[in-house]
Amino acid sequence: MQTAISKLTNKYQATVPKAVRKKLNLNAGDSIAFEIDSDIIKLRKASPIDVEFLSALGPTLNEWNSENDEEAYNDL
């Protein structure tokens, strides 16, 4: 197992080490996902969002789009 280390900036940003970028085939602009399981964190390349699917799904989600819903969830 190989270990790579990075340091957090004062804005909580970190550079992904070259060995990790290479292993995950990461490029500038790629999204990464953090899988959290107790005290173990796994980093992986996130799958691109299927915009066409989300566009088709959007109109079906209007069930919770009322003024009452906005008021109820406004503080979350």
mmCIF file of the N, C-alpha and C atoms, coordinates in Angstrom:
data_MODEL
# 
_entry.id   MODEL 
# 
loop_
_atom_site.group_PDB 
_atom_site.id 
_atom_site.type_symbol 
_atom_site.label_atom_id 
_atom_site.label_alt_id 
_atom_site.label_comp_id 
_atom_site.label_asym_id 
_atom_site.label_entity_id 
_atom_site.label_seq_id 
_atom_site.pdbx_PDB_ins_code 
_atom_site.Cartn_x 
_atom_site.Cartn_y 
_atom_site.Cartn_z 
_atom_site.occupancy 
_atom_site.B_iso_or_equiv 
_atom_site.pdbx_formal_charge 
_atom_site.auth_seq_id 
_atom_site.auth_comp_id 
_atom_site.auth_asym_id 
_atom_site.auth_atom_id 
_atom_site.pdbx_PDB_model_num 
ATOM 1   N N  . MET A 1 1  ? 0.851   -1.177 0.000   1.00 0.00 ? 1  MET A N  1 
ATOM 2   C CA . MET A 1 1  ? 0.000   0.000  0.000   1.00 0.00 ? 1  MET A CA 1 
ATOM 3   C C  . MET A 1 1  ? 0.897   1.241  0.000   1.00 0.00 ? 1  MET A C  1 
ATOM 4   N N  . GLN A 1 2  ? 0.514   2.221  -0.804  1.00 0.00 ? 2  GLN A N  1 
ATOM 5   C CA . GLN A 1 2  ? 1.254   3.474  -0.906  1.00 0.00 ? 2  GLN A CA 1 
ATOM 6   C C  . GLN A 1 2  ? 0.485   4.558  -0.164  1.00 0.00 ? 2  GLN A C  1 
ATOM 7   N N  . THR A 1 3  ? 1.168   5.461  0.515   1.00 0.00 ? 3  THR A N  1 
ATOM 8   C CA . THR A 1 3  ? 0.545   6.576  1.217   1.00 0.00 ? 3  THR A CA 1 
ATOM 9   C C  . THR A 1 3  ? 0.996   7.876  0.574   1.00 0.00 ? 3  THR A C  1 
ATOM 10  N N  . ALA A 1 4  ? 0.062   8.788  0.354   1.00 0.00 ? 4  ALA A N  1 
ATOM 11  C CA . ALA A 1 4  ? 0.368   10.115 -0.174  1.00 0.00 ? 4  ALA A CA 1 
ATOM 12  C C  . ALA A 1 4  ? -0.200  11.136 0.803   1.00 0.00 ? 4  ALA A C  1 
ATOM 13  N N  . ILE A 1 5  ? 0.518   12.215 1.024   1.00 0.00 ? 5  ILE A N  1 
ATOM 14  C CA . ILE A 1 5  ? 0.117   13.209 2.018   1.00 0.00 ? 5  ILE A CA 1 
ATOM 15  C C  . ILE A 1 5  ? -0.020  14.567 1.352   1.00 0.00 ? 5  ILE A C  1 
ATOM 16  N N  . SER A 1 6  ? -1.018  15.326 1.817   1.00 0.00 ? 6  SER A N  1 
ATOM 17  C CA . SER A 1 6  ? -1.240  16.684 1.357   1.00 0.00 ? 6  SER A CA 1 
ATOM 18  C C  . SER A 1 6  ? -1.587  17.525 2.579   1.00 0.00 ? 6  SER A C  1 
ATOM 19  N N  . LYS A 1 7  ? -1.409  18.819 2.484   1.00 0.00 ? 7  LYS A N  1 
ATOM 20  C CA . LYS A 1 7  ? -1.656  19.719 3.610   1.00 0.00 ? 7  LYS A CA 1 
ATOM 21  C C  . LYS A 1 7  ? -2.852  20.616 3.300   1.00 0.00 ? 7  LYS A C  1 
ATOM 22  N N  . LEU A 1 8  ? -3.710  20.851 4.303   1.00 0.00 ? 8  LEU A N  1 
ATOM 23  C CA . LEU A 1 8  ? -4.853  21.736 4.131   1.00 0.00 ? 8  LEU A CA 1 
ATOM 24  C C  . LEU A 1 8  ? -4.420  23.193 4.208   1.00 0.00 ? 8  LEU A C  1 
ATOM 25  N N  . THR A 1 9  ? -5.007  24.017 3.337   1.00 0.00 ? 9  THR A N  1 
ATOM 26  C CA . THR A 1 9  ? -4.785  25.454 3.418   1.00 0.00 ? 9  THR A CA 1 
ATOM 27  C C  . THR A 1 9  ? -5.730  26.027 4.462   1.00 0.00 ? 9  THR A C  1 
ATOM 28  N N  . ASN A 1 10 ? -5.626  27.332 4.713   1.00 0.00 ? 10 ASN A N  1 
ATOM 29  C CA . ASN A 1 10 ? -6.531  27.954 5.686   1.00 0.00 ? 10 ASN A CA 1 
ATOM 30  C C  . ASN A 1 10 ? -7.971  27.998 5.178   1.00 0.00 ? 10 ASN A C  1 
ATOM 31  N N  . LYS A 1 11 ? -8.194  27.668 3.909   1.00 0.00 ? 11 LYS A N  1 
ATOM 32  C CA . LYS A 1 11 ? -9.549  27.565 3.352   1.00 0.00 ? 11 LYS A CA 1 
ATOM 33  C C  . LYS A 1 11 ? -9.986  26.108 3.236   1.00 0.00 ? 11 LYS A C  1 
ATOM 34  N N  . TYR A 1 12 ? -9.277  25.203 3.921   1.00 0.00 ? 12 TYR A N  1 
ATOM 35  C CA . TYR A 1 12 ? -9.571  23.764 3.930   1.00 0.00 ? 12 TYR A CA 1 
ATOM 36  C C  . TYR A 1 12 ? -9.456  23.130 2.547   1.00 0.00 ? 12 TYR A C  1 
ATOM 37  N N  . GLN A 1 13 ? -8.591  23.657 1.715   1.00 0.00 ? 13 GLN A N  1 
ATOM 38  C CA . GLN A 1 13 ? -8.327  23.080 0.400   1.00 0.00 ? 13 GLN A CA 1 
ATOM 39  C C  . GLN A 1 13 ? -7.041  22.269 0.465   1.00 0.00 ? 13 GLN A C  1 
ATOM 40  N N  . ALA A 1 14 ? -6.958  21.248 -0.353  1.00 0.00 ? 14 ALA A N  1 
ATOM 41  C CA . ALA A 1 14 ? -5.755  20.420 -0.413  1.00 0.00 ? 14 ALA A CA 1 
ATOM 42  C C  . ALA A 1 14 ? -5.457  20.076 -1.865  1.00 0.00 ? 14 ALA A C  1 
ATOM 43  N N  . THR A 1 15 ? -4.195  19.953 -2.187  1.00 0.00 ? 15 THR A N  1 
ATOM 44  C CA . THR A 1 15 ? -3.783  19.492 -3.507  1.00 0.00 ? 15 THR A CA 1 
ATOM 45  C C  . THR A 1 15 ? -3.824  17.972 -3.510  1.00 0.00 ? 15 THR A C  1 
ATOM 46  N N  . VAL A 1 16 ? -4.444  17.413 -4.542  1.00 0.00 ? 16 VAL A N  1 
ATOM 47  C CA . VAL A 1 16 ? -4.463  15.953 -4.668  1.00 0.00 ? 16 VAL A CA 1 
ATOM 48  C C  . VAL A 1 16 ? -3.076  15.537 -5.159  1.00 0.00 ? 16 VAL A C  1 
ATOM 49  N N  . PRO A 1 17 ? -2.387  14.706 -4.395  1.00 0.00 ? 17 PRO A N  1 
ATOM 50  C CA . PRO A 1 17 ? -1.031  14.309 -4.786  1.00 0.00 ? 17 PRO A CA 1 
ATOM 51  C C  . PRO A 1 17 ? -0.990  13.653 -6.170  1.00 0.00 ? 17 PRO A C  1 
ATOM 52  N N  . LYS A 1 18 ? 0.136   13.833 -6.848  1.00 0.00 ? 18 LYS A N  1 
ATOM 53  C CA . LYS A 1 18 ? 0.303   13.329 -8.212  1.00 0.00 ? 18 LYS A CA 1 
ATOM 54  C C  . LYS A 1 18 ? 0.024   11.831 -8.312  1.00 0.00 ? 18 LYS A C  1 
ATOM 55  N N  . ALA A 1 19 ? 0.492   11.052 -7.344  1.00 0.00 ? 19 ALA A N  1 
ATOM 56  C CA . ALA A 1 19 ? 0.274   9.596  -7.382  1.00 0.00 ? 19 ALA A CA 1 
ATOM 57  C C  . ALA A 1 19 ? -1.217  9.262  -7.354  1.00 0.00 ? 19 ALA A C  1 
ATOM 58  N N  . VAL A 1 20 ? -1.998  10.048 -6.598  1.00 0.00 ? 20 VAL A N  1 
ATOM 59  C CA . VAL A 1 20 ? -3.449  9.826  -6.512  1.00 0.00 ? 20 VAL A CA 1 
ATOM 60  C C  . VAL A 1 20 ? -4.112  10.258 -7.813  1.00 0.00 ? 20 VAL A C  1 
ATOM 61  N N  . ARG A 1 21 ? -3.718  11.429 -8.333  1.00 0.00 ? 21 ARG A N  1 
ATOM 62  C CA . ARG A 1 21 ? -4.284  11.902 -9.607  1.00 0.00 ? 21 ARG A CA 1 
ATOM 63  C C  . ARG A 1 21 ? -4.045  10.890 -10.711 1.00 0.00 ? 21 ARG A C  1 
ATOM 64  N N  . LYS A 1 22 ? -2.843  10.343 -10.744 1.00 0.00 ? 22 LYS A N  1 
ATOM 65  C CA . LYS A 1 22 ? -2.498  9.369  -11.780 1.00 0.00 ? 22 LYS A CA 1 
ATOM 66  C C  . LYS A 1 22 ? -3.308  8.082  -11.611 1.00 0.00 ? 22 LYS A C  1 
ATOM 67  N N  . LYS A 1 23 ? -3.384  7.581  -10.389 1.00 0.00 ? 23 LYS A N  1 
ATOM 68  C CA . LYS A 1 23 ? -4.098  6.324  -10.123 1.00 0.00 ? 23 LYS A CA 1 
ATOM 69  C C  . LYS A 1 23 ? -5.581  6.442  -10.470 1.00 0.00 ? 23 LYS A C  1 
ATOM 70  N N  . LEU A 1 24 ? -6.194  7.607  -10.154 1.00 0.00 ? 24 LEU A N  1 
ATOM 71  C CA . LEU A 1 24 ? -7.626  7.799  -10.410 1.00 0.00 ? 24 LEU A CA 1 
ATOM 72  C C  . LEU A 1 24 ? -7.902  8.446  -11.761 1.00 0.00 ? 24 LEU A C  1 
ATOM 73  N N  . ASN A 1 25 ? -6.834  8.721  -12.530 1.00 0.00 ? 25 ASN A N  1 
ATOM 74  C CA . ASN A 1 25 ? -6.972  9.387  -13.827 1.00 0.00 ? 25 ASN A CA 1 
ATOM 75  C C  . ASN A 1 25 ? -7.744  10.698 -13.675 1.00 0.00 ? 25 ASN A C  1 
ATOM 76  N N  . LEU A 1 26 ? -7.333  11.517 -12.711 1.00 0.00 ? 26 LEU A N  1 
ATOM 77  C CA . LEU A 1 26 ? -7.992  12.792 -12.445 1.00 0.00 ? 26 LEU A CA 1 
ATOM 78  C C  . LEU A 1 26 ? -7.376  13.896 -13.291 1.00 0.00 ? 26 LEU A C  1 
ATOM 79  N N  . ASN A 1 27 ? -8.241  14.786 -13.757 1.00 0.00 ? 27 ASN A N  1 
ATOM 80  C CA . ASN A 1 27 ? -7.816  15.958 -14.508 1.00 0.00 ? 27 ASN A CA 1 
ATOM 81  C C  . ASN A 1 27 ? -8.469  17.183 -13.898 1.00 0.00 ? 27 ASN A C  1 
ATOM 82  N N  . ALA A 1 28 ? -7.921  18.359 -14.182 1.00 0.00 ? 28 ALA A N  1 
ATOM 83  C CA . ALA A 1 28 ? -8.500  19.604 -13.685 1.00 0.00 ? 28 ALA A CA 1 
ATOM 84  C C  . ALA A 1 28 ? -9.974  19.673 -14.076 1.00 0.00 ? 28 ALA A C  1 
ATOM 85  N N  . GLY A 1 29 ? -10.818 20.023 -13.130 1.00 0.00 ? 29 GLY A N  1 
ATOM 86  C CA . GLY A 1 29 ? -12.253 20.124 -13.382 1.00 0.00 ? 29 GLY A CA 1 
ATOM 87  C C  . GLY A 1 29 ? -13.029 18.865 -13.059 1.00 0.00 ? 29 GLY A C  1 
ATOM 88  N N  . ASP A 1 30 ? -12.345 17.741 -12.864 1.00 0.00 ? 30 ASP A N  1 
ATOM 89  C CA . ASP A 1 30 ? -13.038 16.501 -12.486 1.00 0.00 ? 30 ASP A CA 1 
ATOM 90  C C  . ASP A 1 30 ? -13.618 16.640 -11.084 1.00 0.00 ? 30 ASP A C  1 
ATOM 91  N N  . SER A 1 31 ? -14.688 15.924 -10.832 1.00 0.00 ? 31 SER A N  1 
ATOM 92  C CA . SER A 1 31 ? -15.274 15.874 -9.495  1.00 0.00 ? 31 SER A CA 1 
ATOM 93  C C  . SER A 1 31 ? -14.743 14.649 -8.774  1.00 0.00 ? 31 SER A C  1 
ATOM 94  N N  . ILE A 1 32 ? -14.562 14.798 -7.469  1.00 0.00 ? 32 ILE A N  1 
ATOM 95  C CA . ILE A 1 32 ? -14.142 13.667 -6.649  1.00 0.00 ? 32 ILE A CA 1 
ATOM 96  C C  . ILE A 1 32 ? -15.182 13.451 -5.565  1.00 0.00 ? 32 ILE A C  1 
ATOM 97  N N  . ALA A 1 33 ? -15.329 12.217 -5.150  1.00 0.00 ? 33 ALA A N  1 
ATOM 98  C CA . ALA A 1 33 ? -16.300 11.865 -4.115  1.00 0.00 ? 33 ALA A CA 1 
ATOM 99  C C  . ALA A 1 33 ? -15.553 11.329 -2.905  1.00 0.00 ? 33 ALA A C  1 
ATOM 100 N N  . PHE A 1 34 ? -16.056 11.684 -1.732  1.00 0.00 ? 34 PHE A N  1 
ATOM 101 C CA . PHE A 1 34 ? -15.510 11.188 -0.480  1.00 0.00 ? 34 PHE A CA 1 
ATOM 102 C C  . PHE A 1 34 ? -16.535 10.243 0.118   1.00 0.00 ? 34 PHE A C  1 
ATOM 103 N N  . GLU A 1 35 ? -16.190 8.984  0.251   1.00 0.00 ? 35 GLU A N  1 
ATOM 104 C CA . GLU A 1 35 ? -17.074 7.997  0.870   1.00 0.00 ? 35 GLU A CA 1 
ATOM 105 C C  . GLU A 1 35 ? -16.677 7.884  2.334   1.00 0.00 ? 35 GLU A C  1 
ATOM 106 N N  . ILE A 1 36 ? -17.628 8.184  3.227   1.00 0.00 ? 36 ILE A N  1 
ATOM 107 C CA . ILE A 1 36 ? -17.349 8.240  4.657   1.00 0.00 ? 36 ILE A CA 1 
ATOM 108 C C  . ILE A 1 36 ? -17.962 7.035  5.341   1.00 0.00 ? 36 ILE A C  1 
ATOM 109 N N  . ASP A 1 37 ? -17.113 6.272  6.034   1.00 0.00 ? 37 ASP A N  1 
ATOM 110 C CA . ASP A 1 37 ? -17.554 5.087  6.768   1.00 0.00 ? 37 ASP A CA 1 
ATOM 111 C C  . ASP A 1 37 ? -16.834 5.086  8.114   1.00 0.00 ? 37 ASP A C  1 
ATOM 112 N N  . SER A 1 38 ? -17.530 5.573  9.142   1.00 0.00 ? 38 SER A N  1 
ATOM 113 C CA . SER A 1 38 ? -16.945 5.684  10.478  1.00 0.00 ? 38 SER A CA 1 
ATOM 114 C C  . SER A 1 38 ? -15.700 6.565  10.392  1.00 0.00 ? 38 SER A C  1 
ATOM 115 N N  . ASP A 1 39 ? -14.532 6.045  10.736  1.00 0.00 ? 39 ASP A N  1 
ATOM 116 C CA . ASP A 1 39 ? -13.317 6.858  10.680  1.00 0.00 ? 39 ASP A CA 1 
ATOM 117 C C  . ASP A 1 39 ? -12.468 6.562  9.440   1.00 0.00 ? 39 ASP A C  1 
ATOM 118 N N  . ILE A 1 40 ? -13.061 5.894  8.457   1.00 0.00 ? 40 ILE A N  1 
ATOM 119 C CA . ILE A 1 40 ? -12.374 5.586  7.196   1.00 0.00 ? 40 ILE A CA 1 
ATOM 120 C C  . ILE A 1 40 ? -12.993 6.450  6.090   1.00 0.00 ? 40 ILE A C  1 
ATOM 121 N N  . ILE A 1 41 ? -12.154 7.158  5.354   1.00 0.00 ? 41 ILE A N  1 
ATOM 122 C CA . ILE A 1 41 ? -12.609 7.987  4.235   1.00 0.00 ? 41 ILE A CA 1 
ATOM 123 C C  . ILE A 1 41 ? -11.969 7.443  2.960   1.00 0.00 ? 41 ILE A C  1 
ATOM 124 N N  . LYS A 1 42 ? -12.806 7.188  1.957   1.00 0.00 ? 42 LYS A N  1 
ATOM 125 C CA . LYS A 1 42 ? -12.300 6.730  0.659   1.00 0.00 ? 42 LYS A CA 1 
ATOM 126 C C  . LYS A 1 42 ? -12.532 7.834  -0.367  1.00 0.00 ? 42 LYS A C  1 
ATOM 127 N N  . LEU A 1 43 ? -11.534 8.075  -1.179  1.00 0.00 ? 43 LEU A N  1 
ATOM 128 C CA . LEU A 1 43 ? -11.600 9.077  -2.233  1.00 0.00 ? 43 LEU A CA 1 
ATOM 129 C C  . LEU A 1 43 ? -11.703 8.355  -3.569  1.00 0.00 ? 43 LEU A C  1 
ATOM 130 N N  . ARG A 1 44 ? -12.628 8.811  -4.425  1.00 0.00 ? 44 ARG A N  1 
ATOM 131 C CA . ARG A 1 44 ? -12.747 8.210  -5.746  1.00 0.00 ? 44 ARG A CA 1 
ATOM 132 C C  . ARG A 1 44 ? -13.150 9.287  -6.743  1.00 0.00 ? 44 ARG A C  1 
ATOM 133 N N  . LYS A 1 45 ? -12.932 8.994  -8.002  1.00 0.00 ? 45 LYS A N  1 
ATOM 134 C CA . LYS A 1 45 ? -13.373 9.897  -9.063  1.00 0.00 ? 45 LYS A CA 1 
ATOM 135 C C  . LYS A 1 45 ? -14.886 9.772  -9.170  1.00 0.00 ? 45 LYS A C  1 
ATOM 136 N N  . ALA A 1 46 ? -15.580 10.902 -9.135  1.00 0.00 ? 46 ALA A N  1 
ATOM 137 C CA . ALA A 1 46 ? -17.036 10.880 -9.220  1.00 0.00 ? 46 ALA A CA 1 
ATOM 138 C C  . ALA A 1 46 ? -17.468 10.723 -10.669 1.00 0.00 ? 46 ALA A C  1 
ATOM 139 N N  . SER A 1 47 ? -18.535 9.993  -10.864 1.00 0.00 ? 47 SER A N  1 
ATOM 140 C CA . SER A 1 47 ? -19.090 9.816  -12.207 1.00 0.00 ? 47 SER A CA 1 
ATOM 141 C C  . SER A 1 47 ? -19.719 11.120 -12.668 1.00 0.00 ? 47 SER A C  1 
ATOM 142 N N  . PRO A 1 48 ? -19.584 11.452 -13.942 1.00 0.00 ? 48 PRO A N  1 
ATOM 143 C CA . PRO A 1 48 ? -20.236 12.660 -14.447 1.00 0.00 ? 48 PRO A CA 1 
ATOM 144 C C  . PRO A 1 48 ? -21.753 12.541 -14.309 1.00 0.00 ? 48 PRO A C  1 
ATOM 145 N N  . ILE A 1 49 ? -22.384 13.650 -14.010 1.00 0.00 ? 49 ILE A N  1 
ATOM 146 C CA . ILE A 1 49 ? -23.841 13.659 -13.869 1.00 0.00 ? 49 ILE A CA 1 
ATOM 147 C C  . ILE A 1 49 ? -24.467 13.532 -15.252 1.00 0.00 ? 49 ILE A C  1 
ATOM 148 N N  . ASP A 1 50 ? -25.452 12.694 -15.344 1.00 0.00 ? 50 ASP A N  1 
ATOM 149 C CA . ASP A 1 50 ? -26.168 12.512 -16.600 1.00 0.00 ? 50 ASP A CA 1 
ATOM 150 C C  . ASP A 1 50 ? -27.194 13.637 -16.724 1.00 0.00 ? 50 ASP A C  1 
ATOM 151 N N  . VAL A 1 51 ? -26.814 14.736 -17.381 1.00 0.00 ? 51 VAL A N  1 
ATOM 152 C CA . VAL A 1 51 ? -27.650 15.927 -17.480 1.00 0.00 ? 51 VAL A CA 1 
ATOM 153 C C  . VAL A 1 51 ? -28.968 15.619 -18.180 1.00 0.00 ? 51 VAL A C  1 
ATOM 154 N N  . GLU A 1 52 ? -28.927 14.818 -19.206 1.00 0.00 ? 52 GLU A N  1 
ATOM 155 C CA . GLU A 1 52 ? -30.147 14.468 -19.941 1.00 0.00 ? 52 GLU A CA 1 
ATOM 156 C C  . GLU A 1 52 ? -31.131 13.748 -19.022 1.00 0.00 ? 52 GLU A C  1 
ATOM 157 N N  . PHE A 1 53 ? -30.636 12.813 -18.214 1.00 0.00 ? 53 PHE A N  1 
ATOM 158 C CA . PHE A 1 53 ? -31.490 12.089 -17.277 1.00 0.00 ? 53 PHE A CA 1 
ATOM 159 C C  . PHE A 1 53 ? -32.074 13.046 -16.243 1.00 0.00 ? 53 PHE A C  1 
ATOM 160 N N  . LEU A 1 54 ? -31.236 13.926 -15.679 1.00 0.00 ? 54 LEU A N  1 
ATOM 161 C CA . LEU A 1 54 ? -31.724 14.869 -14.674 1.00 0.00 ? 54 LEU A CA 1 
ATOM 162 C C  . LEU A 1 54 ? -32.755 15.827 -15.260 1.00 0.00 ? 54 LEU A C  1 
ATOM 163 N N  . SER A 1 55 ? -32.566 16.233 -16.506 1.00 0.00 ? 55 SER A N  1 
ATOM 164 C CA . SER A 1 55 ? -33.538 17.115 -17.160 1.00 0.00 ? 55 SER A CA 1 
ATOM 165 C C  . SER A 1 55 ? -34.880 16.419 -17.310 1.00 0.00 ? 55 SER A C  1 
ATOM 166 N N  . ALA A 1 56 ? -34.852 15.148 -17.643 1.00 0.00 ? 56 ALA A N  1 
ATOM 167 C CA . ALA A 1 56 ? -36.095 14.385 -17.785 1.00 0.00 ? 56 ALA A CA 1 
ATOM 168 C C  . ALA A 1 56 ? -36.736 14.136 -16.428 1.00 0.00 ? 56 ALA A C  1 
ATOM 169 N N  . LEU A 1 57 ? -35.920 13.979 -15.397 1.00 0.00 ? 57 LEU A N  1 
ATOM 170 C CA . LEU A 1 57 ? -36.421 13.688 -14.062 1.00 0.00 ? 57 LEU A CA 1 
ATOM 171 C C  . LEU A 1 57 ? -37.031 14.922 -13.393 1.00 0.00 ? 57 LEU A C  1 
ATOM 172 N N  . GLY A 1 58 ? -36.491 16.092 -13.683 1.00 0.00 ? 58 GLY A N  1 
ATOM 173 C CA . GLY A 1 58 ? -36.909 17.334 -13.038 1.00 0.00 ? 58 GLY A CA 1 
ATOM 174 C C  . GLY A 1 58 ? -38.409 17.568 -12.963 1.00 0.00 ? 58 GLY A C  1 
ATOM 175 N N  . PRO A 1 59 ? -39.135 17.485 -14.071 1.00 0.00 ? 59 PRO A N  1 
ATOM 176 C CA . PRO A 1 59 ? -40.572 17.750 -14.031 1.00 0.00 ? 59 PRO A CA 1 
ATOM 177 C C  . PRO A 1 59 ? -41.364 16.782 -13.143 1.00 0.00 ? 59 PRO A C  1 
ATOM 178 N N  . THR A 1 60 ? -40.802 15.645 -12.826 1.00 0.00 ? 60 THR A N  1 
ATOM 179 C CA . THR A 1 60 ? -41.523 14.683 -11.984 1.00 0.00 ? 60 THR A CA 1 
ATOM 180 C C  . THR A 1 60 ? -41.359 14.984 -10.500 1.00 0.00 ? 60 THR A C  1 
ATOM 181 N N  . LEU A 1 61 ? -40.527 15.961 -10.163 1.00 0.00 ? 61 LEU A N  1 
ATOM 182 C CA . LEU A 1 61 ? -40.239 16.246 -8.757  1.00 0.00 ? 61 LEU A CA 1 
ATOM 183 C C  . LEU A 1 61 ? -40.963 17.482 -8.228  1.00 0.00 ? 61 LEU A C  1 
ATOM 184 N N  . ASN A 1 62 ? -42.046 17.886 -8.868  1.00 0.00 ? 62 ASN A N  1 
ATOM 185 C CA . ASN A 1 62 ? -42.752 19.092 -8.448  1.00 0.00 ? 62 ASN A CA 1 
ATOM 186 C C  . ASN A 1 62 ? -43.722 18.855 -7.293  1.00 0.00 ? 62 ASN A C  1 
ATOM 187 N N  . GLU A 1 63 ? -43.826 17.632 -6.819  1.00 0.00 ? 63 GLU A N  1 
ATOM 188 C CA . GLU A 1 63 ? -44.723 17.292 -5.721  1.00 0.00 ? 63 GLU A CA 1 
ATOM 189 C C  . GLU A 1 63 ? -44.393 18.091 -4.459  1.00 0.00 ? 63 GLU A C  1 
ATOM 190 N N  . TRP A 1 64 ? -43.113 18.408 -4.248  1.00 0.00 ? 64 TRP A N  1 
ATOM 191 C CA . TRP A 1 64 ? -42.691 19.123 -3.044  1.00 0.00 ? 64 TRP A CA 1 
ATOM 192 C C  . TRP A 1 64 ? -42.261 20.553 -3.358  1.00 0.00 ? 64 TRP A C  1 
ATOM 193 N N  . ASN A 1 65 ? -42.887 21.155 -4.340  1.00 0.00 ? 65 ASN A N  1 
ATOM 194 C CA . ASN A 1 65 ? -42.478 22.481 -4.778  1.00 0.00 ? 65 ASN A CA 1 
ATOM 195 C C  . ASN A 1 65 ? -43.559 23.522 -4.513  1.00 0.00 ? 65 ASN A C  1 
ATOM 196 N N  . SER A 1 66 ? -44.124 23.508 -3.309  1.00 0.00 ? 66 SER A N  1 
ATOM 197 C CA . SER A 1 66 ? -45.162 24.474 -2.973  1.00 0.00 ? 66 SER A CA 1 
ATOM 198 C C  . SER A 1 66 ? -44.601 25.528 -2.013  1.00 0.00 ? 66 SER A C  1 
ATOM 199 N N  . GLU A 1 67 ? -45.362 26.594 -1.780  1.00 0.00 ? 67 GLU A N  1 
ATOM 200 C CA . GLU A 1 67 ? -44.936 27.622 -0.828  1.00 0.00 ? 67 GLU A CA 1 
ATOM 201 C C  . GLU A 1 67 ? -44.792 27.037 0.571   1.00 0.00 ? 67 GLU A C  1 
ATOM 202 N N  . ASN A 1 68 ? -45.692 26.116 0.945   1.00 0.00 ? 68 ASN A N  1 
ATOM 203 C CA . ASN A 1 68 ? -45.607 25.481 2.263   1.00 0.00 ? 68 ASN A CA 1 
ATOM 204 C C  . ASN A 1 68 ? -44.307 24.698 2.411   1.00 0.00 ? 68 ASN A C  1 
ATOM 205 N N  . ASP A 1 69 ? -43.915 24.004 1.363   1.00 0.00 ? 69 ASP A N  1 
ATOM 206 C CA . ASP A 1 69 ? -42.659 23.250 1.407   1.00 0.00 ? 69 ASP A CA 1 
ATOM 207 C C  . ASP A 1 69 ? -41.465 24.193 1.533   1.00 0.00 ? 69 ASP A C  1 
ATOM 208 N N  . GLU A 1 70 ? -41.482 25.271 0.767   1.00 0.00 ? 70 GLU A N  1 
ATOM 209 C CA . GLU A 1 70 ? -40.396 26.246 0.845   1.00 0.00 ? 70 GLU A CA 1 
ATOM 210 C C  . GLU A 1 70 ? -40.264 26.792 2.263   1.00 0.00 ? 70 GLU A C  1 
ATOM 211 N N  . GLU A 1 71 ? -41.395 27.116 2.871   1.00 0.00 ? 71 GLU A N  1 
ATOM 212 C CA . GLU A 1 71 ? -41.388 27.646 4.239   1.00 0.00 ? 71 GLU A CA 1 
ATOM 213 C C  . GLU A 1 71 ? -40.898 26.599 5.235   1.00 0.00 ? 71 GLU A C  1 
ATOM 214 N N  . ALA A 1 72 ? -41.342 25.366 5.083   1.00 0.00 ? 72 ALA A N  1 
ATOM 215 C CA . ALA A 1 72 ? -40.982 24.300 6.020   1.00 0.00 ? 72 ALA A CA 1 
ATOM 216 C C  . ALA A 1 72 ? -39.493 23.968 5.960   1.00 0.00 ? 72 ALA A C  1 
ATOM 217 N N  . TYR A 1 73 ? -38.898 24.038 4.781   1.00 0.00 ? 73 TYR A N  1 
ATOM 218 C CA . TYR A 1 73 ? -37.499 23.632 4.615   1.00 0.00 ? 73 TYR A CA 1 
ATOM 219 C C  . TYR A 1 73 ? -36.537 24.808 4.476   1.00 0.00 ? 73 TYR A C  1 
ATOM 220 N N  . ASN A 1 74 ? -37.036 26.012 4.652   1.00 0.00 ? 74 ASN A N  1 
ATOM 221 C CA . ASN A 1 74 ? -36.228 27.211 4.455   1.00 0.00 ? 74 ASN A CA 1 
ATOM 222 C C  . ASN A 1 74 ? -35.015 27.277 5.374   1.00 0.00 ? 74 ASN A C  1 
ATOM 223 N N  . ASP A 1 75 ? -35.140 26.785 6.601   1.00 0.00 ? 75 ASP A N  1 
ATOM 224 C CA . ASP A 1 75 ? -34.051 26.884 7.578   1.00 0.00 ? 75 ASP A CA 1 
ATOM 225 C C  . ASP A 1 75 ? -33.076 25.721 7.533   1.00 0.00 ? 75 ASP A C  1 
ATOM 226 N N  . LEU A 1 76 ? -33.252 24.781 6.635   1.00 0.00 ? 76 LEU A N  1 
ATOM 227 C CA . LEU A 1 76 ? -32.352 23.623 6.586   1.00 0.00 ? 76 LEU A CA 1 
ATOM 228 C C  . LEU A 1 76 ? -31.053 23.946 5.913   1.00 0.00 ? 76 LEU A C  1 
# 
